[in-house]
Amino acid sequence: MIKRVIKSAINGTINGNNIKQSILDILSKSEKPLSTQEIAYQLNKSWHTIIRYCLDLQTEDKIFKFSLGRISAWQVKNG
C-alpha cells in the first residue's frame, strides 16, 4: 500500500512537470495569447488541470495572464 502511494506521488510530479513543459511549448509556438480552454483542448486535459499548472507557471514567473472578462489568456514571458 505504501509503495503504491509513493509511486503515485512520484508519477504525479513527473506528469506535472511534463504538463508544465507542454504548456510552455504550446505558448512559445503561439503568435497570440491562448485561453486556458484552448490549452486544455490541445493537451487533451481538463480546464481545471490546465489552470492549476498555468497558475504554477505564473508563480514561477514563466508566463503571465491576461483577463478578458471571465476568460484567462496566457502568454510566455520573454527573457
Distance bins in CASP14 RR format, pairs under 12 A and 6 or more apart:
PFRMAT RR
TARGET T0000
AUTHOR 0000-0000-0000
RMODE 2
METHOD distances of the structure
MODEL  1
1 7 0 0 0 0 0 1 0 0 0 0 0
1 8 0 0 0 0 0 1 0 0 0 0 0
2 8 0 0 0 0 0 1 0 0 0 0 0
2 9 0 0 0 0 0 1 0 0 0 0 0
3 9 0 0 0 0 0 1 0 0 0 0 0
3 10 0 0 0 0 0 1 0 0 0 0 0
4 10 0 0 0 0 0 1 0 0 0 0 0
4 11 0 0 0 0 0 1 0 0 0 0 0
5 11 0 0 0 0 0 1 0 0 0 0 0
5 12 0 0 0 0 0 1 0 0 0 0 0
6 12 0 0 0 0 0 1 0 0 0 0 0
6 13 0 0 0 0 0 1 0 0 0 0 0
7 13 0 0 0 0 0 1 0 0 0 0 0
7 14 0 0 0 0 0 1 0 0 0 0 0
8 14 0 0 0 0 0 1 0 0 0 0 0
8 15 0 0 0 0 0 1 0 0 0 0 0
9 15 0 0 0 0 0 1 0 0 0 0 0
9 16 0 0 0 0 0 1 0 0 0 0 0
10 16 0 0 0 0 0 1 0 0 0 0 0
10 17 0 0 0 0 0 1 0 0 0 0 0
11 17 0 0 0 0 0 1 0 0 0 0 0
11 18 0 0 0 0 0 1 0 0 0 0 0
12 18 0 0 0 0 1 0 0 0 0 0 0
12 19 0 0 0 0 1 0 0 0 0 0 0
12 20 0 0 0 0 0 1 0 0 0 0 0
12 49 0 0 0 0 0 1 0 0 0 0 0
12 53 0 0 0 0 0 1 0 0 0 0 0
13 19 0 0 0 0 0 1 0 0 0 0 0
13 20 0 0 0 0 0 1 0 0 0 0 0
13 56 0 0 0 0 0 1 0 0 0 0 0
14 20 0 0 0 0 0 1 0 0 0 0 0
14 21 0 0 0 0 0 1 0 0 0 0 0
15 21 0 0 0 0 0 1 0 0 0 0 0
15 22 0 0 0 0 0 1 0 0 0 0 0
15 43 0 0 0 0 0 1 0 0 0 0 0
15 45 0 0 0 0 0 1 0 0 0 0 0
15 49 0 0 0 0 1 0 0 0 0 0 0
15 53 0 0 0 0 0 1 0 0 0 0 0
16 22 0 0 0 0 1 0 0 0 0 0 0
16 23 0 0 0 0 1 0 0 0 0 0 0
16 43 0 0 0 0 0 1 0 0 0 0 0
16 45 0 0 0 0 0 1 0 0 0 0 0
16 49 0 0 0 0 1 0 0 0 0 0 0
16 50 0 0 0 0 0 1 0 0 0 0 0
16 52 0 0 0 0 1 0 0 0 0 0 0
16 53 1 0 0 1 0 0 0 0 0 0 0
16 56 0 0 0 0 1 0 0 0 0 0 0
16 57 0 0 0 0 0 1 0 0 0 0 0
17 23 0 0 0 0 0 1 0 0 0 0 0
17 24 0 0 0 0 0 1 0 0 0 0 0
17 53 0 0 0 0 1 0 0 0 0 0 0
17 56 0 0 0 0 0 1 0 0 0 0 0
17 57 0 0 0 0 0 1 0 0 0 0 0
17 60 0 0 0 0 0 1 0 0 0 0 0
18 24 0 0 0 0 0 1 0 0 0 0 0
18 25 0 0 0 0 0 1 0 0 0 0 0
18 43 0 0 0 0 1 0 0 0 0 0 0
18 45 0 0 0 0 0 1 0 0 0 0 0
18 49 0 0 0 0 0 1 0 0 0 0 0
18 53 0 0 0 0 1 0 0 0 0 0 0
19 25 0 0 0 0 0 1 0 0 0 0 0
19 26 0 0 0 0 0 1 0 0 0 0 0
19 39 0 0 0 0 1 0 0 0 0 0 0
19 40 0 0 0 0 0 1 0 0 0 0 0
19 42 0 0 0 0 0 1 0 0 0 0 0
19 43 1 0 0 1 0 0 0 0 0 0 0
19 44 0 0 0 0 0 1 0 0 0 0 0
19 45 1 0 0 1 0 0 0 0 0 0 0
19 46 0 0 0 0 0 1 0 0 0 0 0
19 49 1 0 0 1 0 0 0 0 0 0 0
19 50 1 0 0 1 0 0 0 0 0 0 0
19 51 0 0 0 0 0 1 0 0 0 0 0
19 52 0 0 0 0 1 0 0 0 0 0 0
19 53 1 0 1 0 0 0 0 0 0 0 0
19 54 0 0 0 0 1 0 0 0 0 0 0
19 56 0 0 0 0 1 0 0 0 0 0 0
19 57 0 0 0 0 1 0 0 0 0 0 0
20 26 0 0 0 0 0 1 0 0 0 0 0
20 27 0 0 0 0 0 1 0 0 0 0 0
20 39 0 0 0 0 0 1 0 0 0 0 0
20 43 0 0 0 0 0 1 0 0 0 0 0
20 45 0 0 0 0 0 1 0 0 0 0 0
20 49 0 0 0 0 0 1 0 0 0 0 0
20 50 0 0 0 0 0 1 0 0 0 0 0
20 52 0 0 0 0 0 1 0 0 0 0 0
20 53 1 0 1 0 0 0 0 0 0 0 0
20 54 0 0 0 0 1 0 0 0 0 0 0
20 55 0 0 0 0 0 1 0 0 0 0 0
20 56 1 0 0 1 0 0 0 0 0 0 0
20 57 1 0 1 0 0 0 0 0 0 0 0
20 58 0 0 0 0 0 1 0 0 0 0 0
20 59 0 0 0 0 0 1 0 0 0 0 0
20 60 0 0 0 0 1 0 0 0 0 0 0
20 62 0 0 0 0 1 0 0 0 0 0 0
20 63 0 0 0 0 1 0 0 0 0 0 0
20 76 0 0 0 0 0 1 0 0 0 0 0
21 27 0 0 0 0 0 1 0 0 0 0 0
21 28 0 0 0 0 0 1 0 0 0 0 0
21 43 0 0 0 0 0 1 0 0 0 0 0
21 53 0 0 0 0 1 0 0 0 0 0 0
21 56 0 0 0 0 0 1 0 0 0 0 0
21 57 0 0 0 0 1 0 0 0 0 0 0
21 62 0 0 0 0 0 1 0 0 0 0 0
21 76 0 0 0 0 0 1 0 0 0 0 0
22 28 0 0 0 0 0 1 0 0 0 0 0
22 29 0 0 0 0 0 1 0 0 0 0 0
22 39 0 0 0 0 1 0 0 0 0 0 0
22 40 0 0 0 0 0 1 0 0 0 0 0
22 42 0 0 0 0 1 0 0 0 0 0 0
22 43 1 0 1 0 0 0 0 0 0 0 0
22 44 0 0 0 0 0 1 0 0 0 0 0
22 45 0 0 0 0 1 0 0 0 0 0 0
22 49 0 0 0 0 0 1 0 0 0 0 0
22 50 0 0 0 0 1 0 0 0 0 0 0
22 53 0 0 0 0 1 0 0 0 0 0 0
22 54 0 0 0 0 0 1 0 0 0 0 0
22 57 0 0 0 0 0 1 0 0 0 0 0
23 29 0 0 0 0 0 1 0 0 0 0 0
23 30 0 0 0 0 0 1 0 0 0 0 0
23 34 0 0 0 0 1 0 0 0 0 0 0
23 36 0 0 0 0 1 0 0 0 0 0 0
23 38 0 0 0 0 0 1 0 0 0 0 0
23 39 1 0 1 0 0 0 0 0 0 0 0
23 40 0 0 0 0 1 0 0 0 0 0 0
23 42 0 0 0 0 1 0 0 0 0 0 0
23 43 1 0 0 1 0 0 0 0 0 0 0
23 45 0 0 0 0 1 0 0 0 0 0 0
23 49 0 0 0 0 0 1 0 0 0 0 0
23 50 1 0 0 1 0 0 0 0 0 0 0
23 51 0 0 0 0 0 1 0 0 0 0 0
23 52 0 0 0 0 0 1 0 0 0 0 0
23 53 1 0 1 0 0 0 0 0 0 0 0
23 54 1 0 0 1 0 0 0 0 0 0 0
23 55 0 0 0 0 0 1 0 0 0 0 0
23 56 0 0 0 0 1 0 0 0 0 0 0
23 57 1 0 0 1 0 0 0 0 0 0 0
23 58 0 0 0 0 0 1 0 0 0 0 0
23 60 0 0 0 0 0 1 0 0 0 0 0
23 62 0 0 0 0 1 0 0 0 0 0 0
23 63 1 0 0 1 0 0 0 0 0 0 0
23 74 1 0 0 1 0 0 0 0 0 0 0
23 75 0 0 0 0 0 1 0 0 0 0 0
23 76 0 0 0 0 1 0 0 0 0 0 0
24 30 0 0 0 0 0 1 0 0 0 0 0
24 34 0 0 0 0 0 1 0 0 0 0 0
24 39 0 0 0 0 0 1 0 0 0 0 0
24 43 0 0 0 0 0 1 0 0 0 0 0
24 53 0 0 0 0 1 0 0 0 0 0 0
24 54 0 0 0 0 0 1 0 0 0 0 0
24 56 0 0 0 0 0 1 0 0 0 0 0
24 57 1 0 0 1 0 0 0 0 0 0 0
24 58 0 0 0 0 0 1 0 0 0 0 0
24 60 0 0 0 0 0 1 0 0 0 0 0
24 62 1 0 0 1 0 0 0 0 0 0 0
24 63 1 0 0 1 0 0 0 0 0 0 0
24 74 0 0 0 0 1 0 0 0 0 0 0
24 75 0 0 0 0 0 1 0 0 0 0 0
24 76 1 0 0 1 0 0 0 0 0 0 0
24 77 0 0 0 0 0 1 0 0 0 0 0
25 34 0 0 0 0 0 1 0 0 0 0 0
25 39 0 0 0 0 0 1 0 0 0 0 0
25 42 0 0 0 0 1 0 0 0 0 0 0
25 43 0 0 0 0 1 0 0 0 0 0 0
25 57 0 0 0 0 0 1 0 0 0 0 0
25 62 0 0 0 0 0 1 0 0 0 0 0
25 63 0 0 0 0 0 1 0 0 0 0 0
25 76 0 0 0 0 1 0 0 0 0 0 0
26 32 0 0 0 0 0 1 0 0 0 0 0
26 33 0 0 0 0 0 1 0 0 0 0 0
26 34 1 0 0 1 0 0 0 0 0 0 0
26 35 0 0 0 0 0 1 0 0 0 0 0
26 36 0 0 0 0 0 1 0 0 0 0 0
26 38 0 0 0 0 1 0 0 0 0 0 0
26 39 1 0 1 0 0 0 0 0 0 0 0
26 40 0 0 0 0 0 1 0 0 0 0 0
26 41 0 0 0 0 0 1 0 0 0 0 0
26 42 1 0 1 0 0 0 0 0 0 0 0
26 43 1 0 0 1 0 0 0 0 0 0 0
26 44 0 0 0 0 0 1 0 0 0 0 0
26 45 0 0 0 0 0 1 0 0 0 0 0
26 50 0 0 0 0 1 0 0 0 0 0 0
26 53 0 0 0 0 0 1 0 0 0 0 0
26 54 0 0 0 0 0 1 0 0 0 0 0
26 57 0 0 0 0 0 1 0 0 0 0 0
26 63 0 0 0 0 0 1 0 0 0 0 0
26 74 0 0 0 0 1 0 0 0 0 0 0
26 75 0 0 0 0 0 1 0 0 0 0 0
26 76 0 0 0 0 1 0 0 0 0 0 0
27 33 1 0 0 1 0 0 0 0 0 0 0
27 34 1 0 0 1 0 0 0 0 0 0 0
27 35 0 0 0 0 0 1 0 0 0 0 0
27 36 0 0 0 0 0 1 0 0 0 0 0
27 38 0 0 0 0 0 1 0 0 0 0 0
27 39 1 0 0 1 0 0 0 0 0 0 0
27 42 0 0 0 0 0 1 0 0 0 0 0
27 43 0 0 0 0 0 1 0 0 0 0 0
27 50 0 0 0 0 0 1 0 0 0 0 0
27 53 0 0 0 0 0 1 0 0 0 0 0
27 54 0 0 0 0 1 0 0 0 0 0 0
27 57 0 0 0 0 1 0 0 0 0 0 0
27 58 0 0 0 0 0 1 0 0 0 0 0
27 62 0 0 0 0 1 0 0 0 0 0 0
27 63 1 0 0 1 0 0 0 0 0 0 0
27 64 0 0 0 0 0 1 0 0 0 0 0
27 65 0 0 0 0 0 1 0 0 0 0 0
27 66 0 0 0 0 0 1 0 0 0 0 0
27 73 0 0 0 0 1 0 0 0 0 0 0
27 74 1 0 1 0 0 0 0 0 0 0 0
27 75 1 0 0 1 0 0 0 0 0 0 0
27 76 1 0 1 0 0 0 0 0 0 0 0
27 77 0 0 0 0 1 0 0 0 0 0 0
27 78 0 0 0 0 0 1 0 0 0 0 0
28 34 0 0 0 0 0 1 0 0 0 0 0
28 57 0 0 0 0 0 1 0 0 0 0 0
28 62 0 0 0 0 0 1 0 0 0 0 0
28 63 0 0 0 0 1 0 0 0 0 0 0
28 74 0 0 0 0 0 1 0 0 0 0 0
28 75 0 0 0 0 1 0 0 0 0 0 0
28 76 1 0 1 0 0 0 0 0 0 0 0
28 77 0 0 0 0 0 1 0 0 0 0 0
28 78 0 0 0 0 1 0 0 0 0 0 0
28 79 0 0 0 0 0 1 0 0 0 0 0
29 39 0 0 0 0 0 1 0 0 0 0 0
29 42 0 0 0 0 0 1 0 0 0 0 0
29 75 0 0 0 0 0 1 0 0 0 0 0
29 76 0 0 0 0 1 0 0 0 0 0 0
30 38 0 0 0 0 1 0 0 0 0 0 0
30 39 0 0 0 0 1 0 0 0 0 0 0
30 42 0 0 0 0 1 0 0 0 0 0 0
30 63 0 0 0 0 0 1 0 0 0 0 0
30 73 0 0 0 0 0 1 0 0 0 0 0
30 74 0 0 0 0 1 0 0 0 0 0 0
30 75 1 0 0 1 0 0 0 0 0 0 0
30 76 0 0 0 0 1 0 0 0 0 0 0
31 75 0 0 0 0 0 1 0 0 0 0 0
31 76 0 0 0 0 0 1 0 0 0 0 0
32 38 0 0 0 0 1 0 0 0 0 0 0
32 66 0 0 0 0 0 1 0 0 0 0 0
32 68 0 0 0 0 0 1 0 0 0 0 0
32 73 0 0 0 0 1 0 0 0 0 0 0
32 74 0 0 0 0 0 1 0 0 0 0 0
32 75 1 0 0 1 0 0 0 0 0 0 0
32 76 0 0 0 0 0 1 0 0 0 0 0
33 39 0 0 0 0 0 1 0 0 0 0 0
33 54 0 0 0 0 0 1 0 0 0 0 0
33 63 0 0 0 0 1 0 0 0 0 0 0
33 64 0 0 0 0 1 0 0 0 0 0 0
33 65 0 0 0 0 1 0 0 0 0 0 0
33 66 1 0 1 0 0 0 0 0 0 0 0
33 67 0 0 0 0 0 1 0 0 0 0 0
33 68 0 0 0 0 1 0 0 0 0 0 0
33 71 0 0 0 0 0 1 0 0 0 0 0
33 72 0 0 0 0 1 0 0 0 0 0 0
33 73 1 1 0 0 0 0 0 0 0 0 0
33 74 1 0 1 0 0 0 0 0 0 0 0
33 75 1 0 1 0 0 0 0 0 0 0 0
33 76 0 0 0 0 1 0 0 0 0 0 0
33 77 0 0 0 0 0 1 0 0 0 0 0
34 40 0 0 0 0 1 0 0 0 0 0 0
34 41 0 0 0 0 1 0 0 0 0 0 0
34 42 0 0 0 0 1 0 0 0 0 0 0
34 43 0 0 0 0 0 1 0 0 0 0 0
34 50 0 0 0 0 1 0 0 0 0 0 0
34 54 0 0 0 0 1 0 0 0 0 0 0
34 63 0 0 0 0 0 1 0 0 0 0 0
34 65 0 0 0 0 0 1 0 0 0 0 0
34 66 0 0 0 0 0 1 0 0 0 0 0
34 68 0 0 0 0 0 1 0 0 0 0 0
34 71 0 0 0 0 0 1 0 0 0 0 0
34 72 0 0 0 0 1 0 0 0 0 0 0
34 73 1 0 0 1 0 0 0 0 0 0 0
34 74 1 0 1 0 0 0 0 0 0 0 0
34 75 1 0 0 1 0 0 0 0 0 0 0
34 76 0 0 0 0 0 1 0 0 0 0 0
35 41 0 0 0 0 1 0 0 0 0 0 0
35 42 0 0 0 0 0 1 0 0 0 0 0
35 47 0 0 0 0 1 0 0 0 0 0 0
35 50 0 0 0 0 1 0 0 0 0 0 0
35 51 0 0 0 0 0 1 0 0 0 0 0
35 54 0 0 0 0 0 1 0 0 0 0 0
35 65 0 0 0 0 0 1 0 0 0 0 0
35 66 0 0 0 0 1 0 0 0 0 0 0
35 67 0 0 0 0 0 1 0 0 0 0 0
35 68 1 0 0 1 0 0 0 0 0 0 0
35 69 0 0 0 0 0 1 0 0 0 0 0
35 70 0 0 0 0 0 1 0 0 0 0 0
35 71 1 0 1 0 0 0 0 0 0 0 0
35 72 1 0 0 1 0 0 0 0 0 0 0
35 73 1 0 1 0 0 0 0 0 0 0 0
35 74 1 0 0 1 0 0 0 0 0 0 0
35 75 0 0 0 0 0 1 0 0 0 0 0
36 42 0 0 0 0 0 1 0 0 0 0 0
36 43 0 0 0 0 0 1 0 0 0 0 0
36 45 0 0 0 0 0 1 0 0 0 0 0
36 46 0 0 0 0 0 1 0 0 0 0 0
36 47 1 0 1 0 0 0 0 0 0 0 0
36 48 0 0 0 0 1 0 0 0 0 0 0
36 49 0 0 0 0 1 0 0 0 0 0 0
36 50 1 0 1 0 0 0 0 0 0 0 0
36 51 1 0 1 0 0 0 0 0 0 0 0
36 52 0 0 0 0 1 0 0 0 0 0 0
36 53 0 0 0 0 1 0 0 0 0 0 0
36 54 1 0 0 1 0 0 0 0 0 0 0
36 55 0 0 0 0 1 0 0 0 0 0 0
36 57 0 0 0 0 0 1 0 0 0 0 0
36 58 0 0 0 0 0 1 0 0 0 0 0
36 63 0 0 0 0 0 1 0 0 0 0 0
36 65 0 0 0 0 1 0 0 0 0 0 0
36 66 0 0 0 0 0 1 0 0 0 0 0
36 67 0 0 0 0 0 1 0 0 0 0 0
36 68 0 0 0 0 0 1 0 0 0 0 0
36 70 0 0 0 0 0 1 0 0 0 0 0
36 71 1 0 0 1 0 0 0 0 0 0 0
36 72 1 0 1 0 0 0 0 0 0 0 0
36 73 1 0 0 1 0 0 0 0 0 0 0
36 74 1 0 0 1 0 0 0 0 0 0 0
37 43 0 0 0 0 0 1 0 0 0 0 0
37 45 0 0 0 0 0 1 0 0 0 0 0
37 46 0 0 0 0 0 1 0 0 0 0 0
37 47 1 0 1 0 0 0 0 0 0 0 0
37 48 0 0 0 0 0 1 0 0 0 0 0
37 49 0 0 0 0 0 1 0 0 0 0 0
37 50 0 0 0 0 1 0 0 0 0 0 0
37 51 0 0 0 0 1 0 0 0 0 0 0
37 54 0 0 0 0 0 1 0 0 0 0 0
37 68 0 0 0 0 0 1 0 0 0 0 0
37 70 0 0 0 0 0 1 0 0 0 0 0
37 71 1 0 0 1 0 0 0 0 0 0 0
37 72 0 0 0 0 1 0 0 0 0 0 0
37 73 0 0 0 0 1 0 0 0 0 0 0
37 74 0 0 0 0 0 1 0 0 0 0 0
38 45 0 0 0 0 0 1 0 0 0 0 0
38 47 0 0 0 0 0 1 0 0 0 0 0
38 50 0 0 0 0 1 0 0 0 0 0 0
38 54 0 0 0 0 0 1 0 0 0 0 0
38 71 0 0 0 0 1 0 0 0 0 0 0
38 72 0 0 0 0 0 1 0 0 0 0 0
38 73 0 0 0 0 1 0 0 0 0 0 0
38 74 0 0 0 0 1 0 0 0 0 0 0
38 75 0 0 0 0 0 1 0 0 0 0 0
39 45 0 0 0 0 1 0 0 0 0 0 0
39 46 0 0 0 0 0 1 0 0 0 0 0
39 47 0 0 0 0 1 0 0 0 0 0 0
39 49 0 0 0 0 1 0 0 0 0 0 0
39 50 1 0 1 0 0 0 0 0 0 0 0
39 51 0 0 0 0 1 0 0 0 0 0 0
39 52 0 0 0 0 0 1 0 0 0 0 0
39 53 0 0 0 0 1 0 0 0 0 0 0
39 54 1 0 0 1 0 0 0 0 0 0 0
39 57 0 0 0 0 0 1 0 0 0 0 0
39 63 0 0 0 0 0 1 0 0 0 0 0
39 65 0 0 0 0 0 1 0 0 0 0 0
39 71 0 0 0 0 0 1 0 0 0 0 0
39 72 0 0 0 0 1 0 0 0 0 0 0
39 73 0 0 0 0 1 0 0 0 0 0 0
39 74 1 0 0 1 0 0 0 0 0 0 0
39 75 0 0 0 0 0 1 0 0 0 0 0
39 76 0 0 0 0 0 1 0 0 0 0 0
40 46 1 0 0 1 0 0 0 0 0 0 0
40 47 1 0 1 0 0 0 0 0 0 0 0
40 48 0 0 0 0 1 0 0 0 0 0 0
40 49 1 0 0 1 0 0 0 0 0 0 0
40 50 1 0 1 0 0 0 0 0 0 0 0
40 51 0 0 0 0 1 0 0 0 0 0 0
40 52 0 0 0 0 0 1 0 0 0 0 0
40 53 0 0 0 0 0 1 0 0 0 0 0
40 54 0 0 0 0 1 0 0 0 0 0 0
40 72 0 0 0 0 0 1 0 0 0 0 0
40 74 0 0 0 0 0 1 0 0 0 0 0
41 47 0 0 0 0 1 0 0 0 0 0 0
41 50 0 0 0 0 1 0 0 0 0 0 0
42 50 0 0 0 0 1 0 0 0 0 0 0
43 49 0 0 0 0 1 0 0 0 0 0 0
43 50 1 0 0 1 0 0 0 0 0 0 0
43 53 0 0 0 0 1 0 0 0 0 0 0
43 54 0 0 0 0 0 1 0 0 0 0 0
44 50 0 0 0 0 0 1 0 0 0 0 0
45 51 0 0 0 0 0 1 0 0 0 0 0
45 52 0 0 0 0 1 0 0 0 0 0 0
45 53 0 0 0 0 1 0 0 0 0 0 0
45 54 0 0 0 0 0 1 0 0 0 0 0
46 52 0 0 0 0 1 0 0 0 0 0 0
46 53 0 0 0 0 0 1 0 0 0 0 0
47 53 0 0 0 0 0 1 0 0 0 0 0
47 54 0 0 0 0 0 1 0 0 0 0 0
47 71 0 0 0 0 0 1 0 0 0 0 0
47 72 0 0 0 0 1 0 0 0 0 0 0
48 54 0 0 0 0 0 1 0 0 0 0 0
48 55 0 0 0 0 0 1 0 0 0 0 0
49 55 0 0 0 0 0 1 0 0 0 0 0
49 56 0 0 0 0 0 1 0 0 0 0 0
50 56 0 0 0 0 0 1 0 0 0 0 0
50 57 0 0 0 0 0 1 0 0 0 0 0
50 63 0 0 0 0 0 1 0 0 0 0 0
50 72 0 0 0 0 1 0 0 0 0 0 0
50 74 0 0 0 0 1 0 0 0 0 0 0
51 57 0 0 0 0 0 1 0 0 0 0 0
51 58 0 0 0 0 0 1 0 0 0 0 0
51 63 0 0 0 0 0 1 0 0 0 0 0
51 65 0 0 0 0 1 0 0 0 0 0 0
51 71 0 0 0 0 0 1 0 0 0 0 0
51 72 1 0 0 1 0 0 0 0 0 0 0
51 73 0 0 0 0 0 1 0 0 0 0 0
51 74 0 0 0 0 1 0 0 0 0 0 0
52 58 0 0 0 0 0 1 0 0 0 0 0
52 59 0 0 0 0 0 1 0 0 0 0 0
53 59 0 0 0 0 0 1 0 0 0 0 0
53 60 0 0 0 0 0 1 0 0 0 0 0
53 62 0 0 0 0 0 1 0 0 0 0 0
53 63 0 0 0 0 1 0 0 0 0 0 0
53 74 0 0 0 0 0 1 0 0 0 0 0
54 60 0 0 0 0 0 1 0 0 0 0 0
54 62 0 0 0 0 1 0 0 0 0 0 0
54 63 1 0 0 1 0 0 0 0 0 0 0
54 64 0 0 0 0 1 0 0 0 0 0 0
54 65 1 0 0 1 0 0 0 0 0 0 0
54 66 0 0 0 0 0 1 0 0 0 0 0
54 72 1 0 0 1 0 0 0 0 0 0 0
54 73 0 0 0 0 0 1 0 0 0 0 0
54 74 1 0 1 0 0 0 0 0 0 0 0
54 75 0 0 0 0 0 1 0 0 0 0 0
54 76 0 0 0 0 0 1 0 0 0 0 0
55 62 0 0 0 0 0 1 0 0 0 0 0
55 63 0 0 0 0 1 0 0 0 0 0 0
55 64 0 0 0 0 0 1 0 0 0 0 0
55 65 0 0 0 0 1 0 0 0 0 0 0
55 72 0 0 0 0 1 0 0 0 0 0 0
55 74 0 0 0 0 1 0 0 0 0 0 0
56 62 0 0 0 0 1 0 0 0 0 0 0
56 63 0 0 0 0 1 0 0 0 0 0 0
56 74 0 0 0 0 0 1 0 0 0 0 0
57 63 1 0 1 0 0 0 0 0 0 0 0
57 64 0 0 0 0 1 0 0 0 0 0 0
57 65 0 0 0 0 1 0 0 0 0 0 0
57 74 1 0 0 1 0 0 0 0 0 0 0
57 75 0 0 0 0 0 1 0 0 0 0 0
57 76 0 0 0 0 1 0 0 0 0 0 0
57 77 0 0 0 0 1 0 0 0 0 0 0
58 64 1 0 0 1 0 0 0 0 0 0 0
58 65 1 0 1 0 0 0 0 0 0 0 0
58 66 0 0 0 0 0 1 0 0 0 0 0
58 72 0 0 0 0 1 0 0 0 0 0 0
58 74 1 0 0 1 0 0 0 0 0 0 0
58 75 0 0 0 0 0 1 0 0 0 0 0
58 76 0 0 0 0 0 1 0 0 0 0 0
58 77 0 0 0 0 1 0 0 0 0 0 0
59 65 0 0 0 0 0 1 0 0 0 0 0
60 76 0 0 0 0 0 1 0 0 0 0 0
60 77 0 0 0 0 1 0 0 0 0 0 0
61 76 0 0 0 0 0 1 0 0 0 0 0
61 77 1 0 0 1 0 0 0 0 0 0 0
61 78 0 0 0 0 0 1 0 0 0 0 0
61 79 0 0 0 0 0 1 0 0 0 0 0
62 74 0 0 0 0 0 1 0 0 0 0 0
62 75 0 0 0 0 0 1 0 0 0 0 0
62 76 1 0 0 1 0 0 0 0 0 0 0
62 77 1 0 0 1 0 0 0 0 0 0 0
62 78 0 0 0 0 0 1 0 0 0 0 0
62 79 0 0 0 0 0 1 0 0 0 0 0
63 72 0 0 0 0 0 1 0 0 0 0 0
63 73 0 0 0 0 0 1 0 0 0 0 0
63 74 1 0 1 0 0 0 0 0 0 0 0
63 75 1 0 0 1 0 0 0 0 0 0 0
63 76 1 0 1 0 0 0 0 0 0 0 0
63 77 1 0 0 1 0 0 0 0 0 0 0
63 78 0 0 0 0 0 1 0 0 0 0 0
64 72 0 0 0 0 0 1 0 0 0 0 0
64 73 0 0 0 0 1 0 0 0 0 0 0
64 74 1 0 0 1 0 0 0 0 0 0 0
64 75 1 0 0 1 0 0 0 0 0 0 0
64 76 0 0 0 0 1 0 0 0 0 0 0
64 77 1 0 1 0 0 0 0 0 0 0 0
64 78 0 0 0 0 0 1 0 0 0 0 0
65 71 0 0 0 0 0 1 0 0 0 0 0
65 72 1 0 1 0 0 0 0 0 0 0 0
65 73 1 0 0 1 0 0 0 0 0 0 0
65 74 1 0 1 0 0 0 0 0 0 0 0
65 75 0 0 0 0 1 0 0 0 0 0 0
65 76 0 0 0 0 0 1 0 0 0 0 0
65 77 0 0 0 0 0 1 0 0 0 0 0
66 72 1 0 0 1 0 0 0 0 0 0 0
66 73 1 0 1 0 0 0 0 0 0 0 0
66 74 1 0 0 1 0 0 0 0 0 0 0
66 75 1 0 0 1 0 0 0 0 0 0 0
67 73 1 0 0 1 0 0 0 0 0 0 0
67 74 0 0 0 0 0 1 0 0 0 0 0
68 74 0 0 0 0 0 1 0 0 0 0 0
END
